[in-house]
Amino acid sequence: MFETLKSEQDINLFLQEEDIFFLYISKNNCSVCHSLLPQIETIMERYPRIVTRQVIVDEIPSLASKFSIFTAPVLLLFVNGKEYLREARIVHLDQFQFKLDKVYQNY
């Protein structure tokens, strides 16, 4: 299960310290967010070098502007502190995993 970050400072710390970092952004009353999370957690288990965390945008509203969040869920992959992959709302799991494979193999 993904650890939940509670502040923008925590996120910034991970972005600075981790080479490859995955952030799952959800909302409290989002049924898609809650049903997708276990599937994403299962996929991310295949990539042990990727540091994974979750954040609930309702609890840190400043993230909406920081990461241009207009919907939920949003899946973000950062490589060396820069956004490298983004999926939002309707996530096709096979396509997401294909993209993730490409990034992971090249990393």
N, CA, C and O atoms as CSV, one atom per row, in Angstrom:
chain,resi,resn,atom,element,x,y,z
A,1,MET,N,N,0.835,-1.176,0.000
A,1,MET,CA,C,0.000,0.000,0.000
A,1,MET,C,C,0.888,1.251,0.000
A,1,MET,O,O,1.879,1.316,0.728
A,2,PHE,N,N,0.530,2.222,-0.807
A,2,PHE,CA,C,1.311,3.447,-0.911
A,2,PHE,C,C,1.216,4.254,0.384
A,2,PHE,O,O,0.141,4.395,0.968
A,3,GLU,N,N,2.351,4.774,0.816
A,3,GLU,CA,C,2.361,5.697,1.945
A,3,GLU,C,C,1.765,7.024,1.477
A,3,GLU,O,O,2.017,7.455,0.352
A,4,THR,N,N,0.983,7.667,2.330
A,4,THR,CA,C,0.347,8.937,1.984
A,4,THR,C,C,1.185,10.090,2.508
A,4,THR,O,O,1.525,10.135,3.691
A,5,LEU,N,N,1.513,11.014,1.632
A,5,LEU,CA,C,2.241,12.213,2.025
A,5,LEU,C,C,1.243,13.267,2.483
A,5,LEU,O,O,0.130,13.345,1.963
A,6,LYS,N,N,1.642,14.072,3.455
A,6,LYS,CA,C,0.724,15.013,4.094
A,6,LYS,C,C,1.035,16.480,3.827
A,6,LYS,O,O,0.272,17.351,4.245
A,7,SER,N,N,2.153,16.779,3.133
A,7,SER,CA,C,2.494,18.177,2.900
A,7,SER,C,C,3.230,18.347,1.575
A,7,SER,O,O,3.829,17.411,1.046
A,8,GLU,N,N,3.167,19.547,1.069
A,8,GLU,CA,C,3.886,19.865,-0.166
A,8,GLU,C,C,5.393,19.762,0.057
A,8,GLU,O,O,6.132,19.408,-0.862
A,9,GLN,N,N,5.851,20.066,1.263
A,9,GLN,CA,C,7.272,19.958,1.576
A,9,GLN,C,C,7.748,18.512,1.464
A,9,GLN,O,O,8.850,18.254,0.980
A,10,ASP,N,N,6.914,17.566,1.913
A,10,ASP,CA,C,7.265,16.149,1.787
A,10,ASP,C,C,7.431,15.761,0.321
A,10,ASP,O,O,8.367,15.046,-0.037
A,11,ILE,N,N,6.536,16.228,-0.509
A,11,ILE,CA,C,6.607,15.921,-1.942
A,11,ILE,C,C,7.867,16.526,-2.539
A,11,ILE,O,O,8.582,15.864,-3.291
A,12,ASN,N,N,8.139,17.773,-2.209
A,12,ASN,CA,C,9.337,18.429,-2.725
A,12,ASN,C,C,10.607,17.696,-2.316
A,12,ASN,O,O,11.556,17.610,-3.096
A,13,LEU,N,N,10.628,17.169,-1.096
A,13,LEU,CA,C,11.770,16.417,-0.613
A,13,LEU,C,C,11.993,15.156,-1.450
A,13,LEU,O,O,13.125,14.845,-1.823
A,14,PHE,N,N,10.919,14.438,-1.739
A,14,PHE,CA,C,11.040,13.240,-2.565
A,14,PHE,C,C,11.507,13.598,-3.982
A,14,PHE,O,O,12.330,12.898,-4.571
A,15,LEU,N,N,10.975,14.688,-4.510
A,15,LEU,CA,C,11.379,15.108,-5.858
A,15,LEU,C,C,12.862,15.443,-5.913
A,15,LEU,O,O,13.508,15.203,-6.933
A,16,GLN,N,N,13.404,15.984,-4.854
A,16,GLN,CA,C,14.821,16.342,-4.810
A,16,GLN,C,C,15.714,15.143,-4.547
A,16,GLN,O,O,16.807,15.041,-5.103
A,17,GLU,N,N,15.248,14.233,-3.696
A,17,GLU,CA,C,16.118,13.152,-3.229
A,17,GLU,C,C,16.041,11.864,-4.034
A,17,GLU,O,O,17.013,11.109,-4.081
A,18,GLU,N,N,14.915,11.602,-4.662
A,18,GLU,CA,C,14.743,10.324,-5.365
A,18,GLU,C,C,14.965,10.490,-6.865
A,18,GLU,O,O,14.490,11.445,-7.479
A,19,ASP,N,N,15.692,9.547,-7.434
A,19,ASP,CA,C,15.955,9.589,-8.877
A,19,ASP,C,C,14.701,9.302,-9.689
A,19,ASP,O,O,14.460,9.916,-10.728
A,20,ILE,N,N,13.908,8.358,-9.195
A,20,ILE,CA,C,12.679,7.997,-9.904
A,20,ILE,C,C,11.573,7.846,-8.863
A,20,ILE,O,O,11.680,7.050,-7.929
A,21,PHE,N,N,10.513,8.627,-9.044
A,21,PHE,CA,C,9.495,8.806,-8.017
A,21,PHE,C,C,8.120,8.807,-8.670
A,21,PHE,O,O,7.893,9.515,-9.651
A,22,PHE,N,N,7.198,8.008,-8.121
A,22,PHE,CA,C,5.832,7.913,-8.634
A,22,PHE,C,C,4.868,8.481,-7.602
A,22,PHE,O,O,4.942,8.150,-6.418
A,23,LEU,N,N,3.967,9.337,-8.061
A,23,LEU,CA,C,2.996,9.973,-7.171
A,23,LEU,C,C,1.590,9.703,-7.693
A,23,LEU,O,O,1.270,10.013,-8.841
A,24,TYR,N,N,0.753,9.120,-6.832
A,24,TYR,CA,C,-0.650,8.857,-7.149
A,24,TYR,C,C,-1.472,9.929,-6.453
A,24,TYR,O,O,-1.512,9.981,-5.224
A,25,ILE,N,N,-2.125,10.780,-7.225
A,25,ILE,CA,C,-2.899,11.892,-6.676
A,25,ILE,C,C,-4.383,11.549,-6.788
A,25,ILE,O,O,-4.890,11.250,-7.870
A,26,SER,N,N,-5.065,11.601,-5.644
A,26,SER,CA,C,-6.484,11.248,-5.623
A,26,SER,C,C,-7.274,12.304,-4.855
A,26,SER,O,O,-6.713,13.250,-4.302
A,27,LYS,N,N,-8.593,12.114,-4.840
A,27,LYS,CA,C,-9.500,12.974,-4.062
A,27,LYS,C,C,-10.278,12.080,-3.106
A,27,LYS,O,O,-10.421,10.879,-3.335
A,28,ASN,N,N,-10.776,12.680,-2.038
A,28,ASN,CA,C,-11.500,11.915,-1.016
A,28,ASN,C,C,-12.747,11.218,-1.555
A,28,ASN,O,O,-12.938,10.030,-1.294
A,29,ASN,N,N,-13.584,11.911,-2.285
A,29,ASN,CA,C,-14.863,11.345,-2.730
A,29,ASN,C,C,-14.844,10.947,-4.195
A,29,ASN,O,O,-15.788,11.216,-4.937
A,30,CYS,N,N,-13.773,10.313,-4.596
A,30,CYS,CA,C,-13.598,9.925,-6.002
A,30,CYS,C,C,-13.630,8.399,-6.102
A,30,CYS,O,O,-12.688,7.726,-5.683
A,31,SER,N,N,-14.694,7.869,-6.648
A,31,SER,CA,C,-14.822,6.415,-6.748
A,31,SER,C,C,-13.791,5.821,-7.703
A,31,SER,O,O,-13.284,4.724,-7.467
A,32,VAL,N,N,-13.480,6.539,-8.775
A,32,VAL,CA,C,-12.461,6.062,-9.716
A,32,VAL,C,C,-11.110,5.981,-9.009
A,32,VAL,O,O,-10.369,5.014,-9.186
A,33,CYS,N,N,-10.793,7.000,-8.207
A,33,CYS,CA,C,-9.518,7.024,-7.472
A,33,CYS,C,C,-9.382,5.804,-6.577
A,33,CYS,O,O,-8.339,5.149,-6.553
A,34,HIS,N,N,-10.436,5.508,-5.848
A,34,HIS,CA,C,-10.386,4.412,-4.886
A,34,HIS,C,C,-10.368,3.041,-5.561
A,34,HIS,O,O,-9.748,2.110,-5.047
A,35,SER,N,N,-11.030,2.907,-6.686
A,35,SER,CA,C,-11.033,1.601,-7.365
A,35,SER,C,C,-9.757,1.366,-8.167
A,35,SER,O,O,-9.354,0.220,-8.361
A,36,LEU,N,N,-9.124,2.425,-8.632
A,36,LEU,CA,C,-7.910,2.290,-9.434
A,36,LEU,C,C,-6.671,2.052,-8.570
A,36,LEU,O,O,-5.745,1.362,-8.998
A,37,LEU,N,N,-6.646,2.601,-7.389
A,37,LEU,CA,C,-5.454,2.532,-6.542
A,37,LEU,C,C,-4.918,1.113,-6.343
A,37,LEU,O,O,-3.720,0.914,-6.542
A,38,PRO,N,N,-5.716,0.119,-5.965
A,38,PRO,CA,C,-5.162,-1.230,-5.774
A,38,PRO,C,C,-4.546,-1.813,-7.048
A,38,PRO,O,O,-3.563,-2.550,-6.988
A,39,GLN,N,N,-5.123,-1.483,-8.182
A,39,GLN,CA,C,-4.575,-1.970,-9.450
A,39,GLN,C,C,-3.217,-1.335,-9.735
A,39,GLN,O,O,-2.300,-2.004,-10.212
A,40,ILE,N,N,-3.093,-0.046,-9.442
A,40,ILE,CA,C,-1.830,0.655,-9.649
A,40,ILE,C,C,-0.776,0.144,-8.665
A,40,ILE,O,O,0.388,-0.026,-9.028
A,41,GLU,N,N,-1.186,-0.096,-7.431
A,41,GLU,CA,C,-0.245,-0.641,-6.440
A,41,GLU,C,C,0.307,-1.985,-6.901
A,41,GLU,O,O,1.499,-2.251,-6.746
A,42,THR,N,N,-0.540,-2.825,-7.462
A,42,THR,CA,C,-0.099,-4.126,-7.966
A,42,THR,C,C,0.895,-3.957,-9.110
A,42,THR,O,O,1.916,-4.643,-9.151
A,43,ILE,N,N,0.606,-3.060,-10.027
A,43,ILE,CA,C,1.520,-2.804,-11.143
A,43,ILE,C,C,2.865,-2.287,-10.628
A,43,ILE,O,O,3.918,-2.743,-11.075
A,44,MET,N,N,2.834,-1.351,-9.701
A,44,MET,CA,C,4.068,-0.725,-9.224
A,44,MET,C,C,4.955,-1.689,-8.442
A,44,MET,O,O,6.148,-1.431,-8.285
A,45,GLU,N,N,4.400,-2.787,-7.950
A,45,GLU,CA,C,5.213,-3.799,-7.275
A,45,GLU,C,C,6.247,-4.398,-8.214
A,45,GLU,O,O,7.260,-4.929,-7.757
A,46,ARG,N,N,6.013,-4.324,-9.497
A,46,ARG,CA,C,6.934,-4.871,-10.508
A,46,ARG,C,C,8.156,-3.979,-10.729
A,46,ARG,O,O,9.087,-4.354,-11.442
A,47,TYR,N,N,8.144,-2.797,-10.114
A,47,TYR,CA,C,9.209,-1.815,-10.325
A,47,TYR,C,C,9.791,-1.405,-8.972
A,47,TYR,O,O,9.502,-0.317,-8.474
A,48,PRO,N,N,10.599,-2.262,-8.386
A,48,PRO,CA,C,11.060,-2.009,-7.006
A,48,PRO,C,C,11.949,-0.772,-6.844
A,48,PRO,O,O,12.053,-0.242,-5.738
A,49,ARG,N,N,12.573,-0.313,-7.887
A,49,ARG,CA,C,13.449,0.860,-7.759
A,49,ARG,C,C,12.674,2.180,-7.789
A,49,ARG,O,O,13.241,3.233,-7.500
A,50,ILE,N,N,11.395,2.134,-8.134
A,50,ILE,CA,C,10.588,3.347,-8.171
A,50,ILE,C,C,9.982,3.582,-6.781
A,50,ILE,O,O,9.273,2.727,-6.249
A,51,VAL,N,N,10.267,4.731,-6.215
A,51,VAL,CA,C,9.691,5.120,-4.926
A,51,VAL,C,C,8.260,5.581,-5.183
A,51,VAL,O,O,8.031,6.443,-6.032
A,52,THR,N,N,7.302,5.019,-4.463
A,52,THR,CA,C,5.888,5.319,-4.694
A,52,THR,C,C,5.262,5.966,-3.469
A,52,THR,O,O,5.535,5.590,-2.329
A,53,ARG,N,N,4.418,6.948,-3.740
A,53,ARG,CA,C,3.667,7.608,-2.682
A,53,ARG,C,C,2.307,8.034,-3.218
A,53,ARG,O,O,2.090,8.102,-4.428
A,54,GLN,N,N,1.407,8.315,-2.300
A,54,GLN,CA,C,0.072,8.795,-2.634
A,54,GLN,C,C,-0.138,10.134,-1.951
A,54,GLN,O,O,0.439,10.398,-0.896
A,55,VAL,N,N,-0.956,10.971,-2.549
A,55,VAL,CA,C,-1.353,12.227,-1.915
A,55,VAL,C,C,-2.828,12.462,-2.225
A,55,VAL,O,O,-3.304,12.158,-3.318
A,56,ILE,N,N,-3.529,13.001,-1.253
A,56,ILE,CA,C,-4.941,13.339,-1.438
A,56,ILE,C,C,-5.007,14.846,-1.643
A,56,ILE,O,O,-4.738,15.618,-0.722
A,57,VAL,N,N,-5.360,15.256,-2.839
A,57,VAL,CA,C,-5.292,16.665,-3.214
A,57,VAL,C,C,-6.233,17.527,-2.365
A,57,VAL,O,O,-5.975,18.718,-2.196
A,58,ASP,N,N,-7.303,16.961,-1.835
A,58,ASP,CA,C,-8.208,17.716,-0.955
A,58,ASP,C,C,-7.495,18.188,0.312
A,58,ASP,O,O,-7.846,19.220,0.885
A,59,GLU,N,N,-6.496,17.427,0.740
A,59,GLU,CA,C,-5.768,17.751,1.964
A,59,GLU,C,C,-4.622,18.729,1.723
A,59,GLU,O,O,-4.154,19.390,2.650
A,60,ILE,N,N,-4.174,18.814,0.468
A,60,ILE,CA,C,-3.097,19.752,0.100
A,60,ILE,C,C,-3.535,20.473,-1.173
A,60,ILE,O,O,-3.031,20.163,-2.252
A,61,PRO,N,N,-4.454,21.421,-1.072
A,61,PRO,CA,C,-5.023,22.061,-2.264
A,61,PRO,C,C,-4.007,22.772,-3.154
A,61,PRO,O,O,-4.253,22.954,-4.346
A,62,SER,N,N,-2.875,23.172,-2.593
A,62,SER,CA,C,-1.861,23.860,-3.396
A,62,SER,C,C,-1.284,22.962,-4.494
A,62,SER,O,O,-0.706,23.460,-5.459
A,63,LEU,N,N,-1.438,21.653,-4.352
A,63,LEU,CA,C,-0.936,20.730,-5.378
A,63,LEU,C,C,-1.678,20.868,-6.692
A,63,LEU,O,O,-1.107,20.636,-7.758
A,64,ALA,N,N,-2.935,21.241,-6.625
A,64,ALA,CA,C,-3.726,21.391,-7.852
A,64,ALA,C,C,-3.056,22.379,-8.792
A,64,ALA,O,O,-2.972,22.130,-9.995
A,65,SER,N,N,-2.586,23.482,-8.265
A,65,SER,CA,C,-1.912,24.458,-9.130
A,65,SER,C,C,-0.469,24.050,-9.413
A,65,SER,O,O,0.021,24.247,-10.525
A,66,LYS,N,N,0.206,23.494,-8.435
A,66,LYS,CA,C,1.613,23.099,-8.613
A,66,LYS,C,C,1.776,22.093,-9.750
A,66,LYS,O,O,2.709,22.200,-10.546
A,67,PHE,N,N,0.871,21.115,-9.827
A,67,PHE,CA,C,0.975,20.060,-10.830
A,67,PHE,C,C,-0.107,20.142,-11.907
A,67,PHE,O,O,-0.279,19.194,-12.673
A,68,SER,N,N,-0.829,21.243,-11.979
A,68,SER,CA,C,-1.903,21.424,-12.968
A,68,SER,C,C,-2.900,20.270,-12.925
A,68,SER,O,O,-3.132,19.588,-13.924
A,69,ILE,N,N,-3.475,20.071,-11.755
A,69,ILE,CA,C,-4.432,18.990,-11.537
A,69,ILE,C,C,-5.837,19.536,-11.755
A,69,ILE,O,O,-6.276,20.442,-11.046
A,70,PHE,N,N,-6.541,18.981,-12.742
A,70,PHE,CA,C,-7.903,19.408,-13.046
A,70,PHE,C,C,-8.923,18.305,-12.813
A,70,PHE,O,O,-10.128,18.554,-12.829
A,71,THR,N,N,-8.445,17.096,-12.599
A,71,THR,CA,C,-9.298,15.936,-12.408
A,71,THR,C,C,-8.556,14.956,-11.504
A,71,THR,O,O,-7.408,15.196,-11.130
A,72,ALA,N,N,-9.196,13.885,-11.167
A,72,ALA,CA,C,-8.531,12.864,-10.364
A,72,ALA,C,C,-9.037,11.500,-10.828
A,72,ALA,O,O,-10.170,11.402,-11.299
A,73,PRO,N,N,-8.255,10.480,-10.711
A,73,PRO,CA,C,-6.889,10.447,-10.213
A,73,PRO,C,C,-5.887,10.941,-11.264
A,73,PRO,O,O,-6.179,10.999,-12.458
A,74,VAL,N,N,-4.708,11.291,-10.773
A,74,VAL,CA,C,-3.595,11.654,-11.642
A,74,VAL,C,C,-2.401,10.813,-11.216
A,74,VAL,O,O,-2.085,10.714,-10.031
A,75,LEU,N,N,-1.745,10.207,-12.201
A,75,LEU,CA,C,-0.571,9.389,-11.950
A,75,LEU,C,C,0.617,10.129,-12.548
A,75,LEU,O,O,0.634,10.428,-13.742
A,76,LEU,N,N,1.597,10.418,-11.722
A,76,LEU,CA,C,2.765,11.170,-12.171
A,76,LEU,C,C,4.035,10.382,-11.895
A,76,LEU,O,O,4.220,9.851,-10.800
A,77,LEU,N,N,4.901,10.310,-12.887
A,77,LEU,CA,C,6.206,9.690,-12.717
A,77,LEU,C,C,7.255,10.763,-12.951
A,77,LEU,O,O,7.249,11.445,-13.976
A,78,PHE,N,N,8.152,10.902,-11.988
A,78,PHE,CA,C,9.223,11.887,-12.073
A,78,PHE,C,C,10.564,11.162,-12.195
A,78,PHE,O,O,10.823,10.189,-11.487
A,79,VAL,N,N,11.394,11.642,-13.087
A,79,VAL,CA,C,12.748,11.130,-13.233
A,79,VAL,C,C,13.680,12.316,-13.017
A,79,VAL,O,O,13.609,13.322,-13.723
A,80,ASN,N,N,14.546,12.176,-12.034
A,80,ASN,CA,C,15.472,13.256,-11.659
A,80,ASN,C,C,14.743,14.574,-11.424
A,80,ASN,O,O,15.204,15.633,-11.850
A,81,GLY,N,N,13.603,14.500,-10.743
A,81,GLY,CA,C,12.854,15.685,-10.358
A,81,GLY,C,C,11.986,16.299,-11.434
A,81,GLY,O,O,11.310,17.296,-11.180
A,82,LYS,N,N,11.985,15.732,-12.628
A,82,LYS,CA,C,11.184,16.278,-13.723
A,82,LYS,C,C,10.057,15.304,-14.083
A,82,LYS,O,O,10.246,14.088,-14.105
A,83,GLU,N,N,8.895,15.870,-14.361
A,83,GLU,CA,C,7.756,15.040,-14.747
A,83,GLU,C,C,8.068,14.347,-16.070
A,83,GLU,O,O,8.437,14.985,-17.056
A,84,TYR,N,N,7.912,13.034,-16.063
A,84,TYR,CA,C,8.266,12.241,-17.230
A,84,TYR,C,C,7.058,11.532,-17.830
A,84,TYR,O,O,7.025,11.255,-19.029
A,85,LEU,N,N,6.066,11.240,-16.993
A,85,LEU,CA,C,4.889,10.509,-17.448
A,85,LEU,C,C,3.686,10.983,-16.639
A,85,LEU,O,O,3.767,11.160,-15.423
A,86,ARG,N,N,2.566,11.187,-17.338
A,86,ARG,CA,C,1.332,11.629,-16.683
A,86,ARG,C,C,0.161,10.883,-17.304
A,86,ARG,O,O,0.021,10.804,-18.525
A,87,GLU,N,N,-0.671,10.341,-16.429
A,87,GLU,CA,C,-1.939,9.744,-16.819
A,87,GLU,C,C,-3.001,10.343,-15.903
A,87,GLU,O,O,-2.740,10.586,-14.725
A,88,ALA,N,N,-4.185,10.580,-16.434
A,88,ALA,CA,C,-5.231,11.188,-15.616
A,88,ALA,C,C,-6.596,10.597,-15.931
A,88,ALA,O,O,-6.871,10.180,-17.056
A,89,ARG,N,N,-7.435,10.572,-14.916
A,89,ARG,CA,C,-8.840,10.155,-14.919
A,89,ARG,C,C,-9.052,8.741,-15.464
A,89,ARG,O,O,-9.163,7.786,-14.695
A,90,ILE,N,N,-9.109,8.612,-16.777
A,90,ILE,CA,C,-9.297,7.291,-17.385
A,90,ILE,C,C,-7.920,6.749,-17.751
A,90,ILE,O,O,-7.282,7.224,-18.690
A,91,VAL,N,N,-7.474,5.754,-17.000
A,91,VAL,CA,C,-6.145,5.197,-17.195
A,91,VAL,C,C,-6.280,3.812,-17.809
A,91,VAL,O,O,-6.919,2.926,-17.241
A,92,HIS,N,N,-5.676,3.640,-18.964
A,92,HIS,CA,C,-5.632,2.327,-19.613
A,92,HIS,C,C,-4.415,1.605,-19.052
A,92,HIS,O,O,-3.277,1.937,-19.383
A,93,LEU,N,N,-4.660,0.629,-18.214
A,93,LEU,CA,C,-3.591,0.008,-17.448
A,93,LEU,C,C,-2.522,-0.636,-18.316
A,93,LEU,O,O,-1.336,-0.544,-17.999
A,94,ASP,N,N,-2.920,-1.289,-19.411
A,94,ASP,CA,C,-1.917,-1.912,-20.266
A,94,ASP,C,C,-1.019,-0.860,-20.926
A,94,ASP,O,O,0.190,-1.069,-21.032
A,95,GLN,N,N,-1.580,0.250,-21.363
A,95,GLN,CA,C,-0.783,1.323,-21.954
A,95,GLN,C,C,0.111,1.980,-20.904
A,95,GLN,O,O,1.271,2.291,-21.176
A,96,PHE,N,N,-0.425,2.189,-19.718
A,96,PHE,CA,C,0.360,2.762,-18.633
A,96,PHE,C,C,1.557,1.874,-18.328
A,96,PHE,O,O,2.677,2.365,-18.187
A,97,GLN,N,N,1.328,0.579,-18.226
A,97,GLN,CA,C,2.416,-0.337,-17.914
A,97,GLN,C,C,3.436,-0.386,-19.049
A,97,GLN,O,O,4.634,-0.480,-18.785
A,98,PHE,N,N,2.995,-0.326,-20.294
A,98,PHE,CA,C,3.907,-0.300,-21.435
A,98,PHE,C,C,4.829,0.918,-21.353
A,98,PHE,O,O,6.040,0.796,-21.540
A,99,LYS,N,N,4.257,2.088,-21.075
A,99,LYS,CA,C,5.051,3.319,-20.948
A,99,LYS,C,C,6.021,3.220,-19.768
A,99,LYS,O,O,7.176,3.636,-19.859
A,100,LEU,N,N,5.536,2.669,-18.681
A,100,LEU,CA,C,6.360,2.516,-17.496
A,100,LEU,C,C,7.527,1.562,-17.767
A,100,LEU,O,O,8.652,1.812,-17.334
A,101,ASP,N,N,7.256,0.478,-18.480
A,101,ASP,CA,C,8.314,-0.462,-18.861
A,101,ASP,C,C,9.426,0.244,-19.633
A,101,ASP,O,O,10.608,0.030,-19.364
A,102,LYS,N,N,9.045,1.075,-20.580
A,102,LYS,CA,C,10.030,1.777,-21.409
A,102,LYS,C,C,10.910,2.695,-20.553
A,102,LYS,O,O,12.130,2.730,-20.715
A,103,VAL,N,N,10.277,3.428,-19.649
A,103,VAL,CA,C,11.035,4.330,-18.774
A,103,VAL,C,C,11.955,3.520,-17.862
A,103,VAL,O,O,13.125,3.860,-17.688
A,104,TYR,N,N,11.420,2.459,-17.288
A,104,TYR,CA,C,12.173,1.658,-16.323
A,104,TYR,C,C,13.371,0.972,-16.977
A,104,TYR,O,O,14.444,0.890,-16.378
A,105,GLN,N,N,13.193,0.487,-18.191
A,105,GLN,CA,C,14.292,-0.178,-18.896
A,105,GLN,C,C,15.406,0.790,-19.234
A,105,GLN,O,O,16.581,0.422,-19.221
A,106,ASN,N,N,15.044,2.025,-19.537
A,106,ASN,CA,C,16.048,3.019,-19.899
A,106,ASN,C,C,16.688,3.688,-18.690
A,106,ASN,O,O,17.687,4.396,-18.813
A,107,TYR,N,N,16.107,3.459,-17.540
A,107,TYR,CA,C,16.609,4.128,-16.348
A,107,TYR,C,C,17.813,3.426,-15.786
A,107,TYR,O,O,18.366,3.861,-14.776
